[in-house]
Amino acid sequence: MDFIVCDGVWESAGQTPVCNGTLSTVSLGEISPSGLTAEDHAQIREHALVLFAIVFGALVLKKALNL
């Protein structure tokens, strides 16, 4: 998908937008970075689960030592 961009200022002439500069096109890949890959998602999920397990274990250990 391509977008039309203006290196100047957009103005409105009635119902028509007018560019005071030069019109050019930019692809979607240039505007937004690519999202997470499947490997990145799996790694983040794994790290979140490990963090949850560590915090849960610390809370259980703290409760067990207070008895």
Residue pairs with C-beta under 8 A, 6 or more apart in sequence:
1 27
1 28
2 25
2 26
2 27
2 28
3 25
3 26
3 27
3 28
3 31
4 23
4 24
4 25
5 23
5 24
5 25
5 26
6 19
6 20
6 21
6 22
6 23
7 21
7 22
7 24
8 19
8 20
8 21
8 22
9 19
9 20
9 21
10 17
10 18
10 19
10 20
11 17
11 18
11 19
11 20
12 18
36 44
